[in-house]
């Protein structure tokens, strides 16, 4: 869908200036506060039209959206009373924004002979405009125009997927590893689970906006849970992820007894359906076709494009709500909306239609809501906007850009269609900084955004990732072994005349030399690289012999030998490092081609045999391993010694991979996780096969 995405990084693309300009325009466009809320839009419209009018300049300064305007009216004459006297004239007072939006007509819907008593200073053309303008249609047109520029919708999709990913990660951190739901979260983040849409079943059948369901696949052994119900757009302190039991009674109890869950569901259906009789509760009800059956109040449905469908649901819901808000009795609407405490749109709706101060509205941000960043922006602004309305725009833009920085990498990846090298990102960041400095952005926002793009060593995000990696590896070799196994991948590469199994990931290597030496020099080839380039199969394993030596001075092969295993079933790099009083080094070789010696030897010996999934006991490299690829070392007691340059490089690779995967999962479908089609051999079986 859309631009093809390639993780092949380019040095500096020829169109980098155009890319910087497009990115700057996008940032400037989406961070404009004009459409923060319908109320802000109304206020801006009033101020703009007043300034354009022929009104006296002195009087213009006195006109605000809260200006008091009187309306004359008469109560409707009672029916059935012939000859009844005409009711006397009465006067009601409204604020100017309630006049312009026709709210006063709803409030006086039983009255007759309405007449606005405009102040004398209002010229006739302005009176006519304010009395006849259809602001709802204008606002809808503005919103539609807002999302027309290239990549604005892409940004919204990325922010939504980013929020969903973060919610799942936080859920996994709070729940025990090894459970079915923890595995479900991991499989989703790996791109193997496609989220489903959630549908409310009541008097209306309507999809929920900003809600998804992650189903437990049928091939899981543990089928106790049906999956995870996830609500987007919540405030930080609110629960967002619910485990859904598979059993009828358990699910019914959960869905019918939780008032918080009920409110979250009802807050995500359009107001038109929300105020419809029969949609007040979230409960099972009896359906009938040929016989009676139970209908669940929420059901889950596969989506062909979850990110786009979520966007469209939010978009259409908000436009629909604008129509509902101006065509519904205010008391009835208030009763429905007030029940939905905690709903961003609910508070926004109250600000549009009910006789409340416009100052209540800015804490609920319209476009921020649609873009999927409302919770973050609201957290940043809530305490400040009401006290400092004059700086609300800058506060909003700073908060917005802070969230935008979280997805700037994947956004550039989508816009350019491919990954950018560190040099390209730096140059793009500097060009972007120059352009943004010429725009009306908060001073503190631009450096943070550029820093996130450049991924500099001083970046707060990079430093956080480094510290997390260091903390993870300090948990010990066994925990790191799981990390290594989860972050590696195998691919097939044709190198004449063989199909070669190549490994990209983390590996271990044992060595008796100290970290001071290895962190400075890395691991050097014993055989000159030029000689290996002439005949790469000296190191791929297709000729047997299992290539690399056990340390840099060992002459028993070609290349640099490593293992995916630290010390598993008495096999691994520890044998040649810690066991000899030396160190076992952790290497981030995700940018290097490692050759699976056992797999390549077997394929060369038995070219017509079915492929075997052999344990990666030995991974050989035909290139030198630089110091920056060495993340750290474990001493003989399993104590981790970090290599700061290596940690920094690994953190940068992690961040880039996360950005690329976020873009791929946002703009493409999940890949079905299939059972292995090859026979899988463990370490012992692999070694036994080659000892025959």
C-alpha positions as CSV (number, residue, x, y, z in Angstrom):
1,X,0.0,0.0,0.0
2,X,1.4,3.4,-0.9
3,X,5.1,3.9,-1.3
4,X,7.3,0.8,-1.3
5,X,9.5,0.8,1.7
6,X,13.1,-0.4,1.6
7,X,15.4,-0.8,4.6
8,X,18.3,-0.2,2.3
9,X,19.9,3.0,3.6
10,X,21.1,5.6,1.2
11,X,24.1,7.8,1.9
12,X,22.6,11.2,1.1
13,X,19.6,11.2,-1.3
14,X,19.7,13.7,-4.2
15,X,16.3,15.1,-3.2
16,X,17.2,15.8,0.5
17,X,16.4,19.5,0.1
18,X,13.0,18.7,-1.2
19,X,12.5,16.1,1.5
20,X,13.4,18.7,4.2
21,X,11.0,21.3,2.8
22,X,8.2,18.8,2.6
23,X,8.8,17.6,6.1
24,X,9.0,21.2,7.5
25,X,5.7,22.1,5.7
26,X,4.0,19.0,7.1
27,X,5.2,19.8,10.6
28,X,4.1,23.4,10.3
29,X,0.7,22.5,8.9
30,X,-0.3,19.8,11.4
31,X,0.9,21.8,14.4
32,X,-1.1,24.9,13.6
33,X,-3.5,25.5,16.5
34,X,-6.3,27.0,14.3
35,X,-8.3,23.8,14.4
36,X,-7.6,22.9,18.0
37,X,-11.3,22.6,18.7
38,X,-14.5,23.8,17.0
39,X,-14.8,26.5,19.7
40,X,-11.3,27.8,18.8
41,X,-12.4,27.7,15.1
42,X,-15.5,29.7,15.9
43,X,-13.6,32.2,17.9
44,X,-11.0,32.6,15.1
45,X,-13.9,33.1,12.6
46,X,-15.5,35.8,14.6
47,X,-12.3,37.7,15.2
48,X,-11.3,37.4,11.5
49,X,-14.7,38.6,10.2
50,X,-14.9,41.5,12.7
51,X,-11.4,42.7,11.6
52,X,-12.4,42.5,7.9
53,X,-15.7,44.4,8.5
54,X,-16.3,48.2,8.2
55,X,-16.9,48.3,12.0
56,X,-15.3,51.3,13.8
57,X,-11.7,50.4,14.8
58,X,-12.2,51.4,18.4
59,X,-15.3,49.1,18.7
60,X,-13.5,46.2,17.0
61,X,-11.3,45.9,20.0
62,X,-14.3,45.3,22.3
63,X,-15.8,42.5,20.3
64,X,-15.0,38.9,21.4
65,X,-16.8,35.6,21.0
66,X,-18.0,36.0,24.6
67,X,-19.6,39.4,24.0
68,X,-23.2,39.5,25.3
69,X,-26.0,39.8,22.7
70,X,-29.7,40.1,23.5
71,X,-32.4,38.3,21.6
72,X,-36.1,39.4,21.7
73,X,-38.7,36.6,21.5
74,X,-42.3,35.8,22.4
75,X,-43.4,32.5,24.0
76,X,-45.6,30.4,21.6
77,X,-49.3,31.2,22.0
78,X,-51.1,28.3,23.8
79,X,-53.0,26.1,21.4
80,X,-56.7,25.7,21.7
81,X,-57.3,29.1,23.2
82,X,-59.2,31.3,20.7
83,X,-58.8,34.9,21.3
84,X,-55.8,34.5,23.6
85,X,-53.7,37.7,23.9
86,X,-50.3,37.9,22.2
87,X,-47.6,36.9,24.7
88,X,-45.4,39.7,25.8
89,X,-41.9,40.3,24.4
90,X,-39.1,38.8,26.4
91,X,-35.3,39.2,26.2
92,X,-32.7,36.4,26.6
93,X,-29.0,37.0,26.7
94,X,-26.5,34.9,24.8
95,X,-22.8,35.1,23.9
96,X,-21.8,36.0,20.4
97,X,-20.5,32.5,19.6
98,X,-23.9,31.1,20.5
99,X,-25.6,33.5,18.1
100,X,-23.2,32.7,15.2
101,X,-23.6,28.9,15.7
102,X,-27.4,29.2,16.0
103,X,-27.3,27.7,19.5
104,X,-29.7,30.4,20.7
105,X,-32.4,29.0,18.3
106,X,-32.2,25.6,20.0
107,X,-32.5,27.2,23.4
108,X,-35.5,29.2,22.2
109,X,-37.1,26.5,20.0
110,X,-40.5,26.9,21.6
111,X,-40.5,30.7,21.1
112,X,-41.7,32.8,18.2
113,X,-40.7,36.1,16.5
114,X,-37.0,35.8,17.4
115,X,-35.1,39.0,16.7
116,X,-31.4,39.6,17.5
117,X,-30.8,43.0,19.0
118,X,-27.4,43.7,17.5
119,X,-25.3,46.4,19.1
120,X,-25.4,49.7,17.2
121,X,-21.7,49.3,16.2
122,X,-22.3,46.2,14.1
123,X,-22.5,47.0,10.4
124,X,-25.3,45.5,8.4
125,X,-23.1,43.2,6.3
126,X,-21.6,41.7,9.5
127,X,-25.0,41.2,11.1
128,X,-26.2,39.4,8.0
129,X,-23.1,37.2,7.9
130,X,-23.3,36.2,11.5
131,X,-27.0,35.5,11.3
132,X,-26.9,33.3,8.2
133,X,-23.4,31.6,8.1
134,X,-23.3,27.8,8.3
135,X,-20.3,27.3,10.5
136,X,-20.7,23.6,10.7
137,X,-20.2,23.2,7.0
138,X,-17.3,25.6,7.0
139,X,-15.7,23.7,9.8
140,X,-16.1,20.4,8.1
141,X,-14.6,21.9,5.0
142,X,-11.6,23.1,7.0
143,X,-11.1,19.7,8.6
144,X,-11.3,18.0,5.2
145,X,-8.8,20.5,3.8
146,X,-6.5,19.9,6.7
147,X,-6.0,16.3,5.8
148,X,-5.5,16.8,2.1
149,X,-1.8,17.8,2.1
150,X,0.6,14.9,1.4
151,X,1.5,12.7,4.3
152,X,-0.8,14.3,6.9
153,X,-2.8,11.1,7.0
154,X,0.4,9.1,7.0
155,X,1.4,10.9,10.2
156,X,-1.9,10.2,11.8
157,X,-1.7,6.5,11.0
158,X,1.9,6.3,12.4
159,X,0.8,8.1,15.6
160,X,-2.0,5.6,16.1
161,X,0.1,2.6,15.5
162,X,2.8,4.1,17.8
163,X,0.3,4.5,20.6
164,X,-1.0,1.0,20.2
165,X,2.6,-0.4,20.2
166,X,3.4,1.5,23.4
167,X,0.2,0.2,25.1
168,X,1.1,-3.4,24.3
169,X,4.7,-3.0,25.5
170,X,3.5,-1.5,28.8
171,X,1.0,-4.4,29.2
172,X,3.8,-6.9,28.6
173,X,6.0,-5.3,31.1
174,X,3.3,-5.7,33.8
175,X,2.5,-9.3,32.9
176,X,4.4,-12.5,33.3
177,X,6.5,-13.7,30.4
178,X,5.6,-17.0,28.9
179,X,1.8,-16.6,29.2
180,X,-0.4,-16.7,26.1
181,X,-1.2,-13.0,26.3
182,X,2.4,-12.1,26.7
183,X,3.2,-14.1,23.7
184,X,0.3,-12.5,21.9
185,X,1.7,-9.1,22.6
186,X,5.2,-10.2,21.3
187,X,3.7,-11.7,18.2
188,X,1.8,-8.5,17.5
189,X,4.9,-6.4,17.8
190,X,6.7,-8.8,15.5
191,X,4.1,-8.1,12.9
192,X,2.4,-11.6,13.0
193,X,-1.0,-10.5,14.5
194,X,-3.4,-8.3,12.6
195,X,-5.6,-6.2,15.0
196,X,-9.4,-6.4,14.5
197,X,-12.1,-3.8,14.7
198,X,-14.5,-3.7,17.6
199,X,-18.3,-3.4,17.0
200,X,-20.9,-2.3,19.5
201,X,-24.1,-4.4,19.3
202,X,-27.3,-2.7,20.7
203,X,-30.2,-0.8,19.1
204,X,-27.4,0.2,16.7
205,X,-24.6,-1.9,15.3
206,X,-21.6,0.4,14.9
207,X,-17.8,0.1,14.9
208,X,-16.0,1.7,17.8
209,X,-13.4,4.3,16.9
210,X,-10.0,4.1,18.6
211,X,-10.5,0.6,19.8
212,X,-8.9,-2.6,18.5
213,X,-8.9,-6.3,19.5
214,X,-5.8,-8.6,19.3
215,X,-7.1,-12.2,18.9
216,X,-5.4,-15.2,20.3
217,X,-4.5,-17.4,17.3
218,X,-6.1,-20.8,17.1
219,X,-2.6,-22.5,17.0
220,X,-1.8,-21.3,20.6
221,X,-1.9,-24.2,23.0
222,X,-3.5,-22.0,25.7
223,X,-7.0,-20.9,24.6
224,X,-8.2,-19.6,28.0
225,X,-8.2,-16.0,26.7
226,X,-9.8,-14.8,23.6
227,X,-7.4,-11.9,23.2
228,X,-6.7,-8.3,24.3
229,X,-9.2,-5.4,23.9
230,X,-7.2,-2.2,23.6
231,X,-8.6,1.4,23.9
232,X,-6.6,4.2,22.3
233,X,-6.8,7.9,23.3
234,X,-7.1,7.3,27.0
235,X,-5.4,9.6,29.5
236,X,-2.2,8.1,30.9
237,X,-3.6,7.1,34.3
238,X,-6.5,5.1,32.8
239,X,-6.5,1.4,32.1
240,X,-6.3,0.8,28.3
241,X,-5.8,-2.9,27.8
242,X,-8.3,-5.6,28.9
243,X,-7.8,-9.4,28.8
244,X,-10.9,-10.9,27.3
245,X,-11.8,-14.4,28.6
246,X,-13.1,-16.9,26.1
247,X,-15.7,-18.4,28.4
248,X,-19.3,-17.1,28.0
249,X,-20.0,-16.4,31.7
250,X,-16.6,-14.9,32.4
251,X,-16.8,-12.5,29.4
252,X,-20.4,-11.6,30.3
253,X,-19.5,-10.8,33.9
254,X,-16.6,-8.6,32.7
255,X,-18.5,-6.7,30.1
256,X,-21.7,-6.1,32.1
257,X,-20.3,-5.4,35.6
258,X,-17.5,-2.9,34.8
259,X,-18.8,0.7,34.6
260,X,-15.4,1.9,33.5
261,X,-15.4,-0.5,30.6
262,X,-19.0,0.4,29.7
263,X,-18.0,4.1,29.5
264,X,-15.0,3.4,27.4
265,X,-17.1,1.5,24.9
266,X,-20.0,4.0,24.7
267,X,-17.6,6.9,24.4
268,X,-16.3,5.5,21.2
269,X,-19.6,5.4,19.2
270,X,-21.0,8.4,17.4
271,X,-23.2,10.7,19.5
272,X,-26.1,10.1,17.1
273,X,-26.1,6.4,18.1
274,X,-25.1,7.2,21.7
275,X,-28.3,9.1,22.4
276,X,-30.5,6.6,20.5
277,X,-32.9,4.7,22.9
278,X,-31.6,1.1,23.4
279,X,-27.9,2.1,23.4
280,X,-27.7,3.0,27.1
281,X,-26.1,-0.2,28.3
282,X,-23.4,-2.7,27.3
283,X,-25.2,-6.0,27.9
284,X,-26.0,-9.3,26.3
285,X,-29.4,-9.4,24.7
286,X,-31.6,-12.1,23.1
287,X,-31.6,-12.4,19.3
288,X,-33.9,-14.5,17.2
289,X,-33.7,-16.1,13.8
290,X,-34.9,-19.7,13.8
291,X,-34.4,-19.8,17.6
292,X,-33.3,-17.5,20.4
293,X,-29.6,-16.9,20.9
294,X,-27.4,-14.6,23.0
295,X,-25.9,-11.6,21.3
296,X,-22.7,-10.2,22.8
297,X,-22.6,-6.4,23.3
298,X,-19.3,-6.2,21.5
299,X,-18.0,-8.3,18.7
300,X,-14.7,-8.4,16.8
301,X,-14.2,-8.2,13.1
302,X,-11.2,-8.7,10.8
303,X,-9.9,-5.6,9.0
304,X,-8.1,-5.5,5.7
305,X,-6.4,-2.2,6.7
306,X,-6.7,-1.5,10.4
307,X,-4.7,1.8,10.5
308,X,-6.8,3.4,7.7
309,X,-10.1,2.1,9.0
310,X,-9.4,3.4,12.5
311,X,-8.6,6.8,11.0
312,X,-11.7,6.8,8.8
313,X,-13.9,5.8,11.8
314,X,-12.5,8.7,13.9
315,X,-12.8,11.2,11.0
316,X,-16.4,10.3,10.1
317,X,-17.4,10.1,13.8
318,X,-16.2,13.7,14.4
319,X,-17.8,15.1,11.3
320,X,-21.0,13.3,12.2
321,X,-20.9,14.6,15.8
322,X,-20.8,18.2,14.6
323,X,-24.1,17.6,12.8
324,X,-25.6,15.9,15.8
325,X,-24.5,18.6,18.1
326,X,-26.4,21.3,16.2
327,X,-29.5,19.3,15.6
328,X,-30.2,17.7,19.0
329,X,-32.0,19.0,22.1
330,X,-29.3,20.4,24.4
331,X,-30.7,18.8,27.6
332,X,-30.9,15.4,26.1
333,X,-27.5,15.7,24.6
334,X,-26.0,16.9,27.9
335,X,-27.5,13.9,29.8
336,X,-25.8,11.5,27.3
337,X,-22.5,13.3,27.1
338,X,-22.1,14.0,30.8
339,X,-22.2,10.3,31.5
340,X,-19.0,9.8,29.4
341,X,-16.6,11.4,31.8
342,X,-13.0,11.0,30.6
343,X,-14.1,11.1,27.0
344,X,-12.1,13.7,25.0
345,X,-14.9,14.2,22.5
346,X,-17.5,14.4,25.2
347,X,-15.9,17.4,26.8
348,X,-15.3,19.0,23.4
349,X,-18.9,18.5,22.6
350,X,-20.1,20.2,25.7
351,X,-17.9,23.2,24.8
352,X,-19.5,23.5,21.4
353,X,-23.2,23.2,22.2
354,X,-23.9,23.9,25.9
355,X,-23.9,27.2,27.6
356,X,-20.5,26.8,29.0
357,X,-17.5,29.1,28.8
358,X,-15.3,28.6,25.7
359,X,-12.4,28.6,28.1
360,X,-13.3,25.1,29.0
361,X,-12.7,23.8,25.6
362,X,-8.9,24.2,24.9
363,X,-8.0,21.4,27.3
364,X,-9.6,19.0,24.8
365,X,-8.0,19.2,21.4
366,X,-9.9,18.4,18.3
367,X,-7.2,17.9,15.7
368,X,-4.9,16.3,18.3
369,X,-7.7,13.8,19.0
370,X,-8.1,12.9,15.4
371,X,-4.3,12.6,14.9
372,X,-4.1,10.3,17.9
373,X,-2.1,12.4,20.2
374,X,-4.8,13.9,22.4
375,X,-3.7,12.1,25.6
376,X,-0.1,13.3,25.4
377,X,-1.0,16.8,24.4
378,X,-3.7,17.1,27.1
379,X,-1.3,15.9,29.8
380,X,1.1,18.6,28.8
381,X,-1.4,21.4,28.6
382,X,-4.1,20.7,31.1
383,X,-2.5,22.6,34.0
384,X,-1.4,25.5,32.0
385,X,-3.9,26.5,29.3
386,X,-6.7,27.8,31.5
387,X,-4.3,30.0,33.5
388,X,-2.2,31.1,30.4
389,X,-4.6,31.3,27.5
390,X,-2.4,33.8,25.7
391,X,0.3,31.2,25.3
392,X,-2.0,28.3,24.5
393,X,-0.9,28.1,20.9
394,X,2.8,27.8,21.7
395,X,2.1,25.2,24.4
396,X,0.1,23.2,22.0
397,X,2.7,23.2,19.3
398,X,5.4,22.3,21.7
399,X,3.4,19.4,23.0
400,X,2.5,18.3,19.5
401,X,6.1,18.4,18.3
402,X,7.2,16.5,21.4
403,X,4.9,13.6,20.3
404,X,5.8,14.1,16.6
405,X,9.4,13.5,17.5
406,X,8.4,9.9,18.6
407,X,7.6,9.0,15.0
408,X,9.8,11.4,13.0
409,X,12.0,8.5,11.9
410,X,9.3,6.2,10.5
411,X,7.6,9.3,8.9
412,X,10.8,10.1,7.0
413,X,11.1,6.4,6.1
414,X,7.6,6.5,4.6
415,X,8.1,9.9,2.9
416,X,11.4,8.9,1.3
417,X,10.4,5.3,0.6
418,X,13.7,3.9,2.1
419,X,16.0,4.2,5.1
420,X,18.5,7.0,5.4
421,X,22.1,6.6,6.6
422,X,23.3,8.4,9.7
423,X,24.9,11.0,7.5
424,X,21.7,11.6,5.5
425,X,19.7,11.9,8.8
426,X,22.2,14.4,10.1
427,X,22.1,16.5,6.9
428,X,18.3,16.3,6.8
429,X,18.1,17.4,10.4
430,X,20.3,20.4,9.8
431,X,18.3,21.5,6.8
432,X,15.0,21.0,8.7
433,X,16.3,23.1,11.6
434,X,17.1,26.0,9.2
435,X,13.6,25.9,7.7
436,X,11.7,25.5,11.0
437,X,13.6,28.3,12.6
438,X,12.1,30.6,10.0
439,X,8.6,29.6,11.1
440,X,6.6,30.5,14.2
441,X,7.5,27.4,16.3
442,X,8.3,27.4,20.0
443,X,12.0,27.8,20.6
444,X,12.3,24.6,22.7
445,X,10.5,22.4,20.2
446,X,12.8,22.5,17.1
447,X,16.0,21.2,18.7
448,X,14.1,18.2,20.3
449,X,12.6,17.3,16.9
450,X,15.9,17.6,15.0
451,X,17.7,15.7,17.7
452,X,15.2,12.8,17.5
453,X,15.7,12.8,13.7
454,X,19.5,12.8,13.8
455,X,19.8,10.2,16.6
456,X,22.9,11.9,17.9
457,X,24.9,10.4,20.7
458,X,23.7,13.2,22.9
459,X,20.0,12.4,22.2
460,X,17.9,11.8,25.3
461,X,16.2,8.9,23.5
462,X,19.5,7.3,22.5
463,X,20.8,7.7,26.0
464,X,17.7,6.1,27.4
465,X,18.0,3.2,24.9
466,X,21.7,2.7,25.8
467,X,20.9,2.6,29.5
468,X,18.1,0.1,28.9
469,X,20.4,-2.2,26.8
470,X,23.0,-2.0,29.5
471,X,20.5,-2.9,32.2
472,X,19.2,-5.8,30.1
473,X,22.6,-7.3,29.5
474,X,23.5,-6.8,33.2
475,X,20.8,-9.3,34.0
476,X,23.3,-12.0,33.0
477,X,24.2,-14.4,30.2
478,X,21.1,-16.4,30.4
479,X,18.8,-13.4,29.9
480,X,21.1,-12.1,27.1
481,X,20.9,-15.6,25.5
482,X,17.1,-15.0,25.1
483,X,17.8,-11.6,23.7
484,X,20.2,-13.0,21.1
485,X,17.7,-15.7,20.0
486,X,14.9,-13.2,19.7
487,X,16.9,-10.7,17.6
488,X,18.5,-12.9,15.0
489,X,17.2,-13.9,11.6
490,X,18.3,-16.2,8.8
491,X,18.1,-15.5,5.1
492,X,19.2,-17.3,1.9
493,X,21.8,-15.7,-0.3
494,X,23.0,-17.2,-3.6
495,X,26.8,-17.2,-3.9
496,X,27.8,-19.1,-7.0
497,X,27.3,-22.0,-7.1
498,X,25.6,-22.4,-3.7
499,X,22.5,-21.2,-1.8
500,X,24.1,-20.0,1.4
501,X,22.4,-19.6,4.8
502,X,23.3,-16.2,6.2
503,X,22.7,-15.0,9.8
504,X,22.1,-11.4,10.8
505,X,21.9,-10.8,14.6
506,X,23.8,-11.0,17.9
507,X,26.5,-13.5,18.5
508,X,29.0,-14.5,21.2
509,X,32.8,-15.0,20.9
510,X,35.2,-16.3,23.5
511,X,38.7,-14.9,23.8
512,X,41.4,-14.9,26.4
513,X,42.4,-11.3,25.7
514,X,41.1,-8.5,27.9
515,X,38.3,-6.2,27.1
516,X,40.7,-3.3,27.0
517,X,42.4,-4.9,24.0
518,X,39.2,-6.2,22.2
519,X,37.2,-3.0,22.8
520,X,40.0,-1.0,21.1
521,X,41.0,-3.4,18.3
522,X,38.0,-5.6,17.7
523,X,38.5,-9.0,16.0
524,X,40.8,-9.2,13.1
525,X,40.9,-11.7,10.3
526,X,43.9,-14.0,10.2
527,X,43.5,-14.5,6.5
528,X,43.7,-11.3,4.5
529,X,40.3,-10.0,3.5
530,X,41.4,-9.7,-0.1
531,X,42.1,-13.4,-0.3
532,X,38.8,-14.3,1.2
533,X,37.0,-12.0,-1.3
534,X,38.6,-14.0,-4.1
535,X,37.1,-17.2,-2.8
536,X,34.4,-16.5,-0.2
537,X,33.6,-20.2,0.2
538,X,36.7,-20.5,2.3
539,X,34.5,-19.1,5.0
540,X,30.9,-20.1,4.2
541,X,31.2,-23.7,5.4
542,X,30.4,-25.4,2.1
543,X,33.8,-27.2,2.2
544,X,33.5,-28.3,5.8
545,X,36.2,-27.7,8.3
546,X,34.1,-25.2,10.1
547,X,36.2,-22.1,9.2
548,X,37.2,-19.7,11.9
549,X,39.6,-20.2,14.7
550,X,38.6,-20.0,18.3
551,X,40.5,-16.8,18.8
552,X,42.4,-14.4,16.6
553,X,45.7,-16.3,16.9
554,X,44.2,-19.8,16.1
555,X,45.2,-21.1,12.7
556,X,42.6,-23.8,12.3
557,X,40.5,-22.0,9.7
558,X,39.4,-19.0,7.7
559,X,37.2,-16.2,9.0
560,X,36.2,-15.2,12.5
561,X,34.2,-17.9,14.4
562,X,31.3,-17.0,16.7
563,X,28.2,-18.8,18.1
564,X,24.6,-17.8,18.7
565,X,25.0,-19.7,22.1
566,X,26.8,-18.4,25.2
567,X,26.8,-21.8,27.0
568,X,23.9,-24.0,26.1
569,X,24.0,-27.8,26.6
570,X,27.7,-27.3,27.2
571,X,28.2,-25.8,23.8
572,X,28.9,-22.1,23.0
573,X,31.4,-19.3,23.1
574,X,31.9,-19.5,26.9
575,X,34.0,-22.7,26.3
576,X,36.7,-20.5,24.6
577,X,36.4,-17.5,26.8
578,X,35.1,-17.5,30.4
579,X,35.9,-21.2,30.9
580,X,39.5,-20.5,30.1
581,X,39.6,-17.5,32.5
582,X,39.0,-15.1,29.7
583,X,35.9,-13.2,28.5
584,X,32.9,-14.0,26.4
585,X,32.1,-11.1,24.1
586,X,28.7,-10.0,22.9
587,X,28.7,-8.8,19.3
588,X,25.9,-6.9,17.5
589,X,26.5,-8.3,14.0
590,X,23.1,-7.3,12.5
591,X,24.9,-5.3,9.9
592,X,27.3,-8.1,9.0
593,X,26.8,-11.4,7.0
594,X,27.5,-14.4,9.2
595,X,27.6,-17.8,7.6
596,X,25.8,-20.7,9.3
597,X,28.6,-23.3,8.9
598,X,26.6,-26.4,9.8
599,X,23.6,-25.5,7.5
600,X,25.8,-24.6,4.6
601,X,28.0,-27.8,4.9
602,X,24.9,-30.0,5.1
603,X,23.3,-28.3,2.0
604,X,26.5,-28.7,0.1
605,X,26.9,-32.4,1.0
606,X,23.3,-33.3,0.5
607,X,21.9,-30.9,-2.1
608,X,18.8,-33.1,-2.8
609,X,17.9,-33.7,0.8
610,X,15.1,-31.8,2.6
611,X,16.4,-28.8,4.5
612,X,17.0,-29.2,8.2
613,X,16.7,-26.4,10.7
614,X,20.1,-26.9,12.3
615,X,21.1,-25.2,15.5
616,X,23.4,-22.2,14.8
617,X,26.3,-23.6,16.8
618,X,28.9,-21.8,14.7
619,X,28.5,-18.6,12.8
620,X,31.6,-17.6,10.7
621,X,32.4,-14.1,9.5
622,X,34.6,-13.4,6.4
623,X,35.1,-9.8,7.5
624,X,36.7,-8.1,10.4
625,X,34.5,-7.3,13.4
626,X,35.1,-3.6,14.4
627,X,35.3,-2.5,18.0
628,X,32.0,-0.6,17.6
629,X,30.2,-3.9,16.9
630,X,31.2,-5.3,20.3
631,X,28.5,-4.5,22.8
632,X,30.4,-5.8,25.9
633,X,31.9,-8.8,27.5
634,X,31.0,-11.3,30.3
635,X,33.8,-12.3,32.6
636,X,34.2,-15.8,33.9
637,X,31.6,-15.1,36.6
638,X,29.0,-13.8,34.2
639,X,29.5,-10.1,35.1
640,X,28.8,-7.8,32.2
641,X,31.4,-5.2,31.2
642,X,29.9,-2.7,28.7
643,X,31.6,-1.2,25.7
644,X,30.0,2.3,25.5
645,X,30.7,2.8,21.8
646,X,29.2,-0.6,21.1
647,X,26.1,0.0,23.2
648,X,25.6,3.4,21.5
649,X,25.8,1.8,18.0
650,X,23.4,-1.1,19.1
651,X,20.9,1.4,20.5
652,X,21.0,3.3,17.2
653,X,20.4,0.1,15.2
654,X,17.5,-0.8,17.5
655,X,15.9,2.5,17.1
656,X,16.2,2.4,13.3
657,X,14.8,-1.1,13.1
658,X,11.9,-0.1,15.4
659,X,11.2,2.9,13.1
660,X,11.3,0.7,10.0
661,X,9.1,-2.0,11.5
662,X,6.6,0.7,12.7
663,X,6.3,2.0,9.2
664,X,5.9,-1.4,7.7
665,X,3.3,-2.5,10.1
666,X,1.4,0.7,9.8
667,X,1.3,0.7,6.0
668,X,1.1,-3.0,5.3
669,X,-0.6,-6.1,6.6
670,X,0.7,-8.5,9.2
671,X,2.6,-11.5,8.1
672,X,0.9,-14.8,9.1
673,X,3.1,-16.7,11.6
674,X,3.4,-20.2,10.2
675,X,4.6,-23.4,11.8
676,X,8.1,-24.4,10.7
677,X,8.0,-26.5,7.6
678,X,11.5,-27.9,8.2
679,X,12.6,-30.5,10.7
680,X,14.2,-28.7,13.6
681,X,17.3,-30.1,15.3
682,X,18.6,-29.0,18.7
683,X,22.3,-28.5,19.5
684,X,22.9,-32.1,20.5
685,X,21.2,-33.5,17.4
686,X,23.1,-31.0,15.2
687,X,26.5,-32.0,16.6
688,X,25.6,-35.7,16.4
689,X,24.7,-35.4,12.8
690,X,28.2,-34.0,12.0
691,X,30.1,-36.5,14.1
692,X,29.0,-39.4,12.0
